[in-house]
């Protein structure tokens, strides 16, 4: 499984720039350790995704409310 983190900033022309900040790779043992499971845990992908999503806070979610005009 691969994880990428990005930075988003405005440049001098007020254009958004998205840049790759870091890349991480791991295997099923690494995911199990991250989630606090036994190293040999056998889980469905959708269960892993739900567990990972539950660990994402609002501080790390990208929201661009100004792009959605009513």
N, CA, C and O atoms as a Tripos MOL2 file, in Angstrom:
@<TRIPOS>MOLECULE
protein
  280   279    70     0     0
PROTEIN
NO_CHARGES

@<TRIPOS>ATOM
      1 N           0.8530   -1.1520    0.0000 N.3       1 UNK1
      2 CA          0.0000    0.0000    0.0000 C.3       1 UNK1
      3 C           0.9050    1.2220    0.0000 C.2       1 UNK1
      4 O           1.9450    1.2360    0.6590 O.2       1 UNK1
      5 N           0.5090    2.2350   -0.7350 N.am      2 UNK2
      6 CA          1.2880    3.4630   -0.8370 C.3       2 UNK2
      7 C           0.4900    4.6390   -0.2850 C.2       2 UNK2
      8 O          -0.7170    4.7430   -0.5040 O.2       2 UNK2
      9 N           1.1720    5.5130    0.4260 N.am      3 UNK3
     10 CA          0.5760    6.7300    0.9590 C.3       3 UNK3
     11 C           1.3630    7.9140    0.4290 C.2       3 UNK3
     12 O           2.5940    7.9040    0.4470 O.2       3 UNK3
     13 N           0.6700    8.9150   -0.0330 N.am      4 UNK4
     14 CA          1.3070   10.1490   -0.4880 C.3       4 UNK4
     15 C           0.7390   11.3090    0.3140 C.2       4 UNK4
     16 O          -0.4620   11.3580    0.5810 O.2       4 UNK4
     17 N           1.5980   12.2370    0.6930 N.am      5 UNK5
     18 CA          1.1040   13.4760    1.3090 C.3       5 UNK5
     19 C           1.5380   14.6330    0.4180 C.2       5 UNK5
     20 O           2.6200   14.6190   -0.1700 O.2       5 UNK5
     21 N           0.6780   15.6190    0.3370 N.am      6 UNK6
     22 CA          0.8930   16.7490   -0.5590 C.3       6 UNK6
     23 C           0.7960   18.0610    0.2010 C.2       6 UNK6
     24 O           0.1730   18.1420    1.2590 O.2       6 UNK6
     25 N           1.4200   19.0770   -0.3550 N.am      7 UNK7
     26 CA          1.2340   20.4350    0.1610 C.3       7 UNK7
     27 C           0.4920   21.2230   -0.9120 C.2       7 UNK7
     28 O           0.6890   21.0110   -2.1090 O.2       7 UNK7
     29 N          -0.3570   22.1260   -0.4640 N.am      8 UNK8
     30 CA         -1.1290   22.9770   -1.3670 C.3       8 UNK8
     31 C          -0.8760   24.4150   -0.9660 C.2       8 UNK8
     32 O          -1.0490   24.7840    0.1960 O.2       8 UNK8
     33 N          -0.4670   25.2270   -1.9300 N.am      9 UNK9
     34 CA         -0.1820   26.6290   -1.6180 C.3       9 UNK9
     35 C          -0.5910   27.5030   -2.7950 C.2       9 UNK9
     36 O          -0.7660   27.0330   -3.9200 O.2       9 UNK9
     37 N          -0.7370   28.7790   -2.5000 N.am     10 UNK10
     38 CA         -0.9730   29.7790   -3.5440 C.3      10 UNK10
     39 C           0.3680   30.3530   -3.9570 C.2      10 UNK10
     40 O           1.1890   30.7020   -3.1090 O.2      10 UNK10
     41 N           0.5920   30.4510   -5.2700 N.am     11 UNK11
     42 CA          1.8320   31.0680   -5.7200 C.3      11 UNK11
     43 C           1.6340   32.5720   -5.8820 C.2      11 UNK11
     44 O           0.5710   33.0980   -5.5500 O.2      11 UNK11
     45 N           2.6400   33.2570   -6.3850 N.am     12 UNK12
     46 CA          2.5880   34.7180   -6.4990 C.3      12 UNK12
     47 C           1.5160   35.1960   -7.4760 C.2      12 UNK12
     48 O           1.0870   36.3470   -7.4060 O.2      12 UNK12
     49 N           1.0770   34.3190   -8.3910 N.am     13 UNK13
     50 CA          0.0200   34.6720   -9.3450 C.3      13 UNK13
     51 C          -1.3540   34.2350   -8.8440 C.2      13 UNK13
     52 O          -2.3170   34.2290   -9.6110 O.2      13 UNK13
     53 N          -1.4540   33.8700   -7.5620 N.am     14 UNK14
     54 CA         -2.6950   33.3830   -6.9510 C.3      14 UNK14
     55 C          -3.2270   32.1110   -7.6020 C.2      14 UNK14
     56 O          -4.4350   31.8790   -7.6340 O.2      14 UNK14
     57 N          -2.3270   31.2990   -8.1150 N.am     15 UNK15
     58 CA         -2.6760   29.9870   -8.6440 C.3      15 UNK15
     59 C          -2.3210   28.9410   -7.5930 C.2      15 UNK15
     60 O          -1.3060   29.0620   -6.9060 O.2      15 UNK15
     61 N          -3.1560   27.9190   -7.4700 N.am     16 UNK16
     62 CA         -2.8580   26.8470   -6.5330 C.3      16 UNK16
     63 C          -1.7770   25.9430   -7.0990 C.2      16 UNK16
     64 O          -1.7760   25.6240   -8.2880 O.2      16 UNK16
     65 N          -0.8700   25.5390   -6.2460 N.am     17 UNK17
     66 CA          0.1910   24.5970   -6.6050 C.3      17 UNK17
     67 C           0.1210   23.4200   -5.6420 C.2      17 UNK17
     68 O           0.1940   23.5920   -4.4250 O.2      17 UNK17
     69 N          -0.0200   22.2440   -6.1920 N.am     18 UNK18
     70 CA         -0.0640   21.0180   -5.4080 C.3      18 UNK18
     71 C           1.2670   20.3060   -5.6010 C.2      18 UNK18
     72 O           1.6470   19.9840   -6.7270 O.2      18 UNK18
     73 N           1.9700   20.0640   -4.5120 N.am     19 UNK19
     74 CA          3.2860   19.4400   -4.5850 C.3      19 UNK19
     75 C           3.3280   18.1910   -3.7260 C.2      19 UNK19
     76 O           2.8150   18.1650   -2.6070 O.2      19 UNK19
     77 N           3.9560   17.1480   -4.2760 N.am     20 UNK20
     78 CA          4.1770   15.9320   -3.5100 C.3      20 UNK20
     79 C           5.1510   16.2410   -2.3850 C.2      20 UNK20
     80 O           6.2490   16.7420   -2.6290 O.2      20 UNK20
     81 N           4.7530   15.9450   -1.1590 N.am     21 UNK21
     82 CA          5.5960   16.2440    0.0000 C.3      21 UNK21
     83 C           6.3580   15.0010    0.4520 C.2      21 UNK21
     84 O           7.5740   15.0520    0.6350 O.2      21 UNK21
     85 N           5.6470   13.8840    0.6330 N.am     22 UNK22
     86 CA          6.2780   12.6470    1.0960 C.3      22 UNK22
     87 C           5.5730   11.4360    0.5010 C.2      22 UNK22
     88 O           4.3900   11.4860    0.1650 O.2      22 UNK22
     89 N           6.3340   10.3360    0.3780 N.am     23 UNK23
     90 CA          5.7830    9.0610   -0.0760 C.3      23 UNK23
     91 C           6.1730    7.9760    0.9160 C.2      23 UNK23
     92 O           7.3070    7.9280    1.3930 O.2      23 UNK23
     93 N           5.2200    7.1090    1.2160 N.am     24 UNK24
     94 CA          5.4730    5.9840    2.1080 C.3      24 UNK24
     95 C           4.8810    4.7270    1.4830 C.2      24 UNK24
     96 O           3.8430    4.7720    0.8230 O.2      24 UNK24
     97 N           5.5520    3.6240    1.7000 N.am     25 UNK25
     98 CA          5.0460    2.3280    1.2520 C.3      25 UNK25
     99 C           5.1000    1.3590    2.4190 C.2      25 UNK25
    100 O           5.9780    1.4480    3.2770 O.2      25 UNK25
    101 N           4.1530    0.4350    2.4410 N.am     26 UNK26
    102 CA          4.1600   -0.5960    3.4790 C.3      26 UNK26
    103 C           3.4610   -1.8340    2.9420 C.2      26 UNK26
    104 O           2.8850   -1.8180    1.8540 O.2      26 UNK26
    105 N           3.5200   -2.8900    3.7090 N.am     27 UNK27
    106 CA          2.8550   -4.1360    3.3520 C.3      27 UNK27
    107 C           1.7540   -4.4260    4.3720 C.2      27 UNK27
    108 O           1.4400   -3.5860    5.2160 O.2      27 UNK27
    109 N           1.1780   -5.6140    4.2840 N.am     28 UNK28
    110 CA          0.0680   -5.9330    5.1920 C.3      28 UNK28
    111 C           0.5060   -5.9370    6.6540 C.2      28 UNK28
    112 O          -0.2790   -5.5790    7.5310 O.2      28 UNK28
    113 N           1.7480   -6.3360    6.9290 N.am     29 UNK29
    114 CA          2.2380   -6.3060    8.3130 C.3      29 UNK29
    115 C           2.3230   -4.8740    8.8280 C.2      29 UNK29
    116 O           1.9810   -4.6030    9.9790 O.2      29 UNK29
    117 N           2.7810   -3.9550    7.9730 N.am     30 UNK30
    118 CA          2.8590   -2.5480    8.3630 C.3      30 UNK30
    119 C           1.4900   -1.9490    8.6140 C.2      30 UNK30
    120 O           1.3130   -1.1830    9.5610 O.2      30 UNK30
    121 N           0.5140   -2.2880    7.7730 N.am     31 UNK31
    122 CA         -0.8560   -1.7990    7.9570 C.3      31 UNK31
    123 C          -1.4270   -2.3510    9.2620 C.2      31 UNK31
    124 O          -2.0630   -1.6180   10.0200 O.2      31 UNK31
    125 N          -1.2040   -3.6310    9.5240 N.am     32 UNK32
    126 CA         -1.6960   -4.2340   10.7710 C.3      32 UNK32
    127 C          -1.1040   -3.5320   11.9830 C.2      32 UNK32
    128 O          -1.8100   -3.2460   12.9500 O.2      32 UNK32
    129 N           0.1940   -3.2560   11.9310 N.am     33 UNK33
    130 CA          0.8540   -2.5620   13.0450 C.3      33 UNK33
    131 C           0.2740   -1.1600   13.2160 C.2      33 UNK33
    132 O           0.0030   -0.7320   14.3380 O.2      33 UNK33
    133 N           0.0830   -0.4450   12.1070 N.am     34 UNK34
    134 CA         -0.4880    0.8990   12.1410 C.3      34 UNK34
    135 C          -1.8670    0.9010   12.7890 C.2      34 UNK34
    136 O          -2.1990    1.8040   13.5570 O.2      34 UNK34
    137 N          -2.6570   -0.1050   12.4790 N.am     35 UNK35
    138 CA         -4.0250   -0.1780   12.9880 C.3      35 UNK35
    139 C          -4.1090   -0.8530   14.3520 C.2      35 UNK35
    140 O          -5.1970   -0.9830   14.9140 O.2      35 UNK35
    141 N          -2.9640   -1.2850   14.8890 N.am     36 UNK36
    142 CA         -2.9520   -1.9230   16.2010 C.3      36 UNK36
    143 C          -3.5040   -3.3340   16.1900 C.2      36 UNK36
    144 O          -4.0550   -3.8010   17.1870 O.2      36 UNK36
    145 N          -3.3550   -4.0130   15.0630 N.am     37 UNK37
    146 CA         -3.8700   -5.3770   14.9300 C.3      37 UNK37
    147 C          -2.7380   -6.3810   15.0580 C.2      37 UNK37
    148 O          -1.5640   -6.0090   15.0650 O.2      37 UNK37
    149 N          -3.0930   -7.6560   15.1600 N.am     38 UNK38
    150 CA         -2.0790   -8.7060   15.1480 C.3      38 UNK38
    151 C          -1.4140   -8.7070   13.7730 C.2      38 UNK38
    152 O          -2.0670   -8.4380   12.7650 O.2      38 UNK38
    153 N          -0.1360   -9.0050   13.7340 N.am     39 UNK39
    154 CA          0.6370   -8.9460   12.4880 C.3      39 UNK39
    155 C           0.0790   -9.8590   11.4070 C.2      39 UNK39
    156 O           0.2590   -9.5830   10.2210 O.2      39 UNK39
    157 N          -0.5860  -10.9270   11.7850 N.am     40 UNK40
    158 CA         -1.0970  -11.8610   10.7860 C.3      40 UNK40
    159 C          -2.5840  -11.6510   10.5000 C.2      40 UNK40
    160 O          -3.2440  -12.5420    9.9640 O.2      40 UNK40
    161 N          -3.1020  -10.5040   10.8450 N.am     41 UNK41
    162 CA         -4.5340  -10.2400   10.6270 C.3      41 UNK41
    163 C          -4.8560  -10.3150    9.1350 C.2      41 UNK41
    164 O          -4.1340   -9.7650    8.3030 O.2      41 UNK41
    165 N          -5.9380  -10.9970    8.8140 N.am     42 UNK42
    166 CA         -6.3870  -11.1110    7.4330 C.3      42 UNK42
    167 C          -7.7030  -10.3460    7.3290 C.2      42 UNK42
    168 O          -8.7290  -10.7880    7.8460 O.2      42 UNK42
    169 N          -7.6650   -9.1930    6.6550 N.am     43 UNK43
    170 CA         -8.8380   -8.3250    6.6010 C.3      43 UNK43
    171 C          -9.1780   -7.9820    5.1620 C.2      43 UNK43
    172 O          -8.3090   -7.9500    4.2900 O.2      43 UNK43
    173 N         -10.4400   -7.7310    4.9330 N.am     44 UNK44
    174 CA        -10.8920   -7.2610    3.6330 C.3      44 UNK44
    175 C         -10.4140   -5.8290    3.4270 C.2      44 UNK44
    176 O         -10.2680   -5.0750    4.3890 O.2      44 UNK44
    177 N         -10.1700   -5.4550    2.1760 N.am     45 UNK45
    178 CA         -9.7010   -4.1120    1.8640 C.3      45 UNK45
    179 C         -10.6720   -3.0490    2.3650 C.2      45 UNK45
    180 O         -10.2380   -2.0290    2.9000 O.2      45 UNK45
    181 N         -11.9770   -3.2660    2.2030 N.am     46 UNK46
    182 CA        -12.9460   -2.2530    2.6390 C.3      46 UNK46
    183 C         -12.9020   -2.0390    4.1520 C.2      46 UNK46
    184 O         -13.1660   -0.9310    4.6200 O.2      46 UNK46
    185 N         -12.5730   -3.0760    4.9240 N.am     47 UNK47
    186 CA        -12.4420   -2.9310    6.3750 C.3      47 UNK47
    187 C         -11.2150   -2.0880    6.6970 C.2      47 UNK47
    188 O         -11.2620   -1.2200    7.5690 O.2      47 UNK47
    189 N         -10.1130   -2.3450    5.9900 N.am     48 UNK48
    190 CA         -8.8920   -1.5620    6.1880 C.3      48 UNK48
    191 C          -9.1440   -0.1000    5.8410 C.2      48 UNK48
    192 O          -8.7290    0.7940    6.5780 O.2      48 UNK48
    193 N          -9.8200    0.1470    4.7220 N.am     49 UNK49
    194 CA        -10.1100    1.5230    4.3030 C.3      49 UNK49
    195 C         -10.9530    2.2340    5.3580 C.2      49 UNK49
    196 O         -10.6780    3.3870    5.6920 O.2      49 UNK49
    197 N         -11.9670    1.5690    5.8830 N.am     50 UNK50
    198 CA        -12.8090    2.1930    6.9140 C.3      50 UNK50
    199 C         -12.0100    2.5110    8.1710 C.2      50 UNK50
    200 O         -12.2030    3.5640    8.7770 O.2      50 UNK50
    201 N         -11.1200    1.6160    8.5660 N.am     51 UNK51
    202 CA        -10.2810    1.8780    9.7390 C.3      51 UNK51
    203 C          -9.3460    3.0610    9.4950 C.2      51 UNK51
    204 O          -9.1730    3.9130   10.3670 O.2      51 UNK51
    205 N          -8.7470    3.1080    8.3080 N.am     52 UNK52
    206 CA         -7.8660    4.2360    7.9870 C.3      52 UNK52
    207 C          -8.6500    5.5480    7.9540 C.2      52 UNK52
    208 O          -8.1930    6.5580    8.4900 O.2      52 UNK52
    209 N          -9.8250    5.5360    7.3280 N.am     53 UNK53
    210 CA        -10.6480    6.7480    7.2610 C.3      53 UNK53
    211 C         -11.0420    7.2300    8.6490 C.2      53 UNK53
    212 O         -11.1510    8.4350    8.8770 O.2      53 UNK53
    213 N         -11.2550    6.3100    9.5740 N.am     54 UNK54
    214 CA        -11.6490    6.7090   10.9240 C.3      54 UNK54
    215 C         -10.5160    7.4280   11.6560 C.2      54 UNK54
    216 O         -10.7610    8.1300   12.6370 O.2      54 UNK54
    217 N          -9.2900    7.2580   11.1890 N.am     55 UNK55
    218 CA         -8.1390    7.8990   11.8220 C.3      55 UNK55
    219 C          -7.8140    9.2620   11.2050 C.2      55 UNK55
    220 O          -6.9380    9.9700   11.7020 O.2      55 UNK55
    221 N          -8.5040    9.6330   10.1350 N.am     56 UNK56
    222 CA         -8.2700   10.9230    9.4790 C.3      56 UNK56
    223 C          -9.0870   11.9870   10.1990 C.2      56 UNK56
    224 O         -10.3000   11.8500   10.3520 O.2      56 UNK56
    225 N          -8.4210   13.0370   10.6350 N.am     57 UNK57
    226 CA         -9.1200   14.1120   11.3420 C.3      57 UNK57
    227 C          -9.5230   15.2130   10.3660 C.2      57 UNK57
    228 O          -9.0250   15.2690    9.2420 O.2      57 UNK57
    229 N         -10.4220   16.0830   10.8000 N.am     58 UNK58
    230 CA        -10.8260   17.2160    9.9680 C.3      58 UNK58
    231 C          -9.6550   18.1340    9.6520 C.2      58 UNK58
    232 O          -9.6590   18.8180    8.6280 O.2      58 UNK58
    233 N          -8.6490   18.1520   10.5280 N.am     59 UNK59
    234 CA         -7.4690   18.9910   10.2890 C.3      59 UNK59
    235 C          -6.6620   18.5310    9.0870 C.2      59 UNK59
    236 O          -5.9130   19.3200    8.5100 O.2      59 UNK59
    237 N          -6.8010   17.2650    8.6970 N.am     60 UNK60
    238 CA         -6.0110   16.7500    7.5820 C.3      60 UNK60
    239 C          -6.8180   16.5800    6.3020 C.2      60 UNK60
    240 O          -6.2660   16.1880    5.2740 O.2      60 UNK60
    241 N          -8.0990   16.8640    6.3470 N.am     61 UNK61
    242 CA         -8.9310   16.7600    5.1530 C.3      61 UNK61
    243 C          -8.8540   18.0420    4.3360 C.2      61 UNK61
    244 O          -8.8970   19.1420    4.8870 O.2      61 UNK61
    245 N          -8.7390   17.8940    3.0300 N.am     62 UNK62
    246 CA         -8.7190   19.0510    2.1420 C.3      62 UNK62
    247 C         -10.1490   19.5020    1.8860 C.2      62 UNK62
    248 O         -10.9670   18.7310    1.3820 O.2      62 UNK62
    249 N         -10.4460   20.7310    2.2270 N.am     63 UNK63
    250 CA        -11.7480   21.3150    1.9200 C.3      63 UNK63
    251 C         -11.5160   22.6660    1.2680 C.2      63 UNK63
    252 O         -10.7130   23.4690    1.7420 O.2      63 UNK63
    253 N         -12.2160   22.9010    0.1980 N.am     64 UNK64
    254 CA        -12.1020   24.1540   -0.5370 C.3      64 UNK64
    255 C         -13.4910   24.7590   -0.6920 C.2      64 UNK64
    256 O         -14.0370   24.7650   -1.7950 O.2      64 UNK64
    257 N         -14.0730   25.2670    0.3890 N.am     65 UNK65
    258 CA        -15.4550   25.7510    0.3440 C.3      65 UNK65
    259 C         -15.6560   26.9120   -0.6200 C.2      65 UNK65
    260 O         -16.7590   27.1050   -1.1310 O.2      65 UNK65
    261 N         -14.6120   27.6830   -0.8730 N.am     66 UNK66
    262 CA        -14.7540   28.8350   -1.7560 C.3      66 UNK66
    263 C         -14.9270   28.4200   -3.2110 C.2      66 UNK66
    264 O         -15.2670   29.2600   -4.0440 O.2      66 UNK66
    265 N         -14.7030   27.1540   -3.5430 N.am     67 UNK67
    266 CA        -14.8990   26.6770   -4.9100 C.3      67 UNK67
    267 C         -16.3470   26.3120   -5.1920 C.2      67 UNK67
    268 O         -16.7320   26.1260   -6.3460 O.2      67 UNK67
    269 N         -17.1450   26.2100   -4.1430 N.am     68 UNK68
    270 CA        -18.5340   25.7970   -4.3000 C.3      68 UNK68
    271 C         -19.4480   26.9950   -4.0700 C.2      68 UNK68
    272 O         -19.8140   27.3120   -2.9380 O.2      68 UNK68
    273 N         -19.8020   27.6410   -5.1520 N.am     69 UNK69
    274 CA        -20.6770   28.8170   -5.0610 C.3      69 UNK69
    275 C         -22.1280   28.3760   -5.1660 C.2      69 UNK69
    276 O         -22.4510   27.4830   -5.9500 O.2      69 UNK69
    277 N         -22.9960   28.9880   -4.3900 N.am     70 UNK70
    278 CA        -24.4140   28.6250   -4.4640 C.3      70 UNK70
    279 C         -25.1730   29.6050   -5.3150 C.2      70 UNK70
    280 O         -26.3830   29.4600   -5.4920 O.2      70 UNK70
@<TRIPOS>BOND
     1     1     2 1
     2     2     3 1
     3     3     4 2
     4     3     5 am
     5     5     6 1
     6     6     7 1
     7     7     8 2
     8     7     9 am
     9     9    10 1
    10    10    11 1
    11    11    12 2
    12    11    13 am
    13    13    14 1
    14    14    15 1
    15    15    16 2
    16    15    17 am
    17    17    18 1
    18    18    19 1
    19    19    20 2
    20    19    21 am
    21    21    22 1
    22    22    23 1
    23    23    24 2
    24    23    25 am
    25    25    26 1
    26    26    27 1
    27    27    28 2
    28    27    29 am
    29    29    30 1
    30    30    31 1
    31    31    32 2
    32    31    33 am
    33    33    34 1
    34    34    35 1
    35    35    36 2
    36    35    37 am
    37    37    38 1
    38    38    39 1
    39    39    40 2
    40    39    41 am
    41    41    42 1
    42    42    43 1
    43    43    44 2
    44    43    45 am
    45    45    46 1
    46    46    47 1
    47    47    48 2
    48    47    49 am
    49    49    50 1
    50    50    51 1
    51    51    52 2
    52    51    53 am
    53    53    54 1
    54    54    55 1
    55    55    56 2
    56    55    57 am
    57    57    58 1
    58    58    59 1
    59    59    60 2
    60    59    61 am
    61    61    62 1
    62    62    63 1
    63    63    64 2
    64    63    65 am
    65    65    66 1
    66    66    67 1
    67    67    68 2
    68    67    69 am
    69    69    70 1
    70    70    71 1
    71    71    72 2
    72    71    73 am
    73    73    74 1
    74    74    75 1
    75    75    76 2
    76    75    77 am
    77    77    78 1
    78    78    79 1
    79    79    80 2
    80    79    81 am
    81    81    82 1
    82    82    83 1
    83    83    84 2
    84    83    85 am
    85    85    86 1
    86    86    87 1
    87    87    88 2
    88    87    89 am
    89    89    90 1
    90    90    91 1
    91    91    92 2
    92    91    93 am
    93    93    94 1
    94    94    95 1
    95    95    96 2
    96    95    97 am
    97    97    98 1
    98    98    99 1
    99    99   100 2
   100    99   101 am
   101   101   102 1
   102   102   103 1
   103   103   104 2
   104   103   105 am
   105   105   106 1
   106   106   107 1
   107   107   108 2
   108   107   109 am
   109   109   110 1
   110   110   111 1
   111   111   112 2
   112   111   113 am
   113   113   114 1
   114   114   115 1
   115   115   116 2
   116   115   117 am
   117   117   118 1
   118   118   119 1
   119   119   120 2
   120   119   121 am
   121   121   122 1
   122   122   123 1
   123   123   124 2
   124   123   125 am
   125   125   126 1
   126   126   127 1
   127   127   128 2
   128   127   129 am
   129   129   130 1
   130   130   131 1
   131   131   132 2
   132   131   133 am
   133   133   134 1
   134   134   135 1
   135   135   136 2
   136   135   137 am
   137   137   138 1
   138   138   139 1
   139   139   140 2
   140   139   141 am
   141   141   142 1
   142   142   143 1
   143   143   144 2
   144   143   145 am
   145   145   146 1
   146   146   147 1
   147   147   148 2
   148   147   149 am
   149   149   150 1
   150   150   151 1
   151   151   152 2
   152   151   153 am
   153   153   154 1
   154   154   155 1
   155   155   156 2
   156   155   157 am
   157   157   158 1
   158   158   159 1
   159   159   160 2
   160   159   161 am
   161   161   162 1
   162   162   163 1
   163   163   164 2
   164   163   165 am
   165   165   166 1
   166   166   167 1
   167   167   168 2
   168   167   169 am
   169   169   170 1
   170   170   171 1
   171   171   172 2
   172   171   173 am
   173   173   174 1
   174   174   175 1
   175   175   176 2
   176   175   177 am
   177   177   178 1
   178   178   179 1
   179   179   180 2
   180   179   181 am
   181   181   182 1
   182   182   183 1
   183   183   184 2
   184   183   185 am
   185   185   186 1
   186   186   187 1
   187   187   188 2
   188   187   189 am
   189   189   190 1
   190   190   191 1
   191   191   192 2
   192   191   193 am
   193   193   194 1
   194   194   195 1
   195   195   196 2
   196   195   197 am
   197   197   198 1
   198   198   199 1
   199   199   200 2
   200   199   201 am
   201   201   202 1
   202   202   203 1
   203   203   204 2
   204   203   205 am
   205   205   206 1
   206   206   207 1
   207   207   208 2
   208   207   209 am
   209   209   210 1
   210   210   211 1
   211   211   212 2
   212   211   213 am
   213   213   214 1
   214   214   215 1
   215   215   216 2
   216   215   217 am
   217   217   218 1
   218   218   219 1
   219   219   220 2
   220   219   221 am
   221   221   222 1
   222   222   223 1
   223   223   224 2
   224   223   225 am
   225   225   226 1
   226   226   227 1
   227   227   228 2
   228   227   229 am
   229   229   230 1
   230   230   231 1
   231   231   232 2
   232   231   233 am
   233   233   234 1
   234   234   235 1
   235   235   236 2
   236   235   237 am
   237   237   238 1
   238   238   239 1
   239   239   240 2
   240   239   241 am
   241   241   242 1
   242   242   243 1
   243   243   244 2
   244   243   245 am
   245   245   246 1
   246   246   247 1
   247   247   248 2
   248   247   249 am
   249   249   250 1
   250   250   251 1
   251   251   252 2
   252   251   253 am
   253   253   254 1
   254   254   255 1
   255   255   256 2
   256   255   257 am
   257   257   258 1
   258   258   259 1
   259   259   260 2
   260   259   261 am
   261   261   262 1
   262   262   263 1
   263   263   264 2
   264   263   265 am
   265   265   266 1
   266   266   267 1
   267   267   268 2
   268   267   269 am
   269   269   270 1
   270   270   271 1
   271   271   272 2
   272   271   273 am
   273   273   274 1
   274   274   275 1
   275   275   276 2
   276   275   277 am
   277   277   278 1
   278   278   279 1
   279   279   280 2
@<TRIPOS>SUBSTRUCTURE
     1 UNK1         2 RESIDUE 1 A UNK
     2 UNK2         6 RESIDUE 1 A UNK
     3 UNK3        10 RESIDUE 1 A UNK
     4 UNK4        14 RESIDUE 1 A UNK
     5 UNK5        18 RESIDUE 1 A UNK
     6 UNK6        22 RESIDUE 1 A UNK
     7 UNK7        26 RESIDUE 1 A UNK
     8 UNK8        30 RESIDUE 1 A UNK
     9 UNK9        34 RESIDUE 1 A UNK
    10 UNK10       38 RESIDUE 1 A UNK
    11 UNK11       42 RESIDUE 1 A UNK
    12 UNK12       46 RESIDUE 1 A UNK
    13 UNK13       50 RESIDUE 1 A UNK
    14 UNK14       54 RESIDUE 1 A UNK
    15 UNK15       58 RESIDUE 1 A UNK
    16 UNK16       62 RESIDUE 1 A UNK
    17 UNK17       66 RESIDUE 1 A UNK
    18 UNK18       70 RESIDUE 1 A UNK
    19 UNK19       74 RESIDUE 1 A UNK
    20 UNK20       78 RESIDUE 1 A UNK
    21 UNK21       82 RESIDUE 1 A UNK
    22 UNK22       86 RESIDUE 1 A UNK
    23 UNK23       90 RESIDUE 1 A UNK
    24 UNK24       94 RESIDUE 1 A UNK
    25 UNK25       98 RESIDUE 1 A UNK
    26 UNK26      102 RESIDUE 1 A UNK
    27 UNK27      106 RESIDUE 1 A UNK
    28 UNK28      110 RESIDUE 1 A UNK
    29 UNK29      114 RESIDUE 1 A UNK
    30 UNK30      118 RESIDUE 1 A UNK
    31 UNK31      122 RESIDUE 1 A UNK
    32 UNK32      126 RESIDUE 1 A UNK
    33 UNK33      130 RESIDUE 1 A UNK
    34 UNK34      134 RESIDUE 1 A UNK
    35 UNK35      138 RESIDUE 1 A UNK
    36 UNK36      142 RESIDUE 1 A UNK
    37 UNK37      146 RESIDUE 1 A UNK
    38 UNK38      150 RESIDUE 1 A UNK
    39 UNK39      154 RESIDUE 1 A UNK
    40 UNK40      158 RESIDUE 1 A UNK
    41 UNK41      162 RESIDUE 1 A UNK
    42 UNK42      166 RESIDUE 1 A UNK
    43 UNK43      170 RESIDUE 1 A UNK
    44 UNK44      174 RESIDUE 1 A UNK
    45 UNK45      178 RESIDUE 1 A UNK
    46 UNK46      182 RESIDUE 1 A UNK
    47 UNK47      186 RESIDUE 1 A UNK
    48 UNK48      190 RESIDUE 1 A UNK
    49 UNK49      194 RESIDUE 1 A UNK
    50 UNK50      198 RESIDUE 1 A UNK
    51 UNK51      202 RESIDUE 1 A UNK
    52 UNK52      206 RESIDUE 1 A UNK
    53 UNK53      210 RESIDUE 1 A UNK
    54 UNK54      214 RESIDUE 1 A UNK
    55 UNK55      218 RESIDUE 1 A UNK
    56 UNK56      222 RESIDUE 1 A UNK
    57 UNK57      226 RESIDUE 1 A UNK
    58 UNK58      230 RESIDUE 1 A UNK
    59 UNK59      234 RESIDUE 1 A UNK
    60 UNK60      238 RESIDUE 1 A UNK
    61 UNK61      242 RESIDUE 1 A UNK
    62 UNK62      246 RESIDUE 1 A UNK
    63 UNK63      250 RESIDUE 1 A UNK
    64 UNK64      254 RESIDUE 1 A UNK
    65 UNK65      258 RESIDUE 1 A UNK
    66 UNK66      262 RESIDUE 1 A UNK
    67 UNK67      266 RESIDUE 1 A UNK
    68 UNK68      270 RESIDUE 1 A UNK
    69 UNK69      274 RESIDUE 1 A UNK
    70 UNK70      278 RESIDUE 1 A UNK
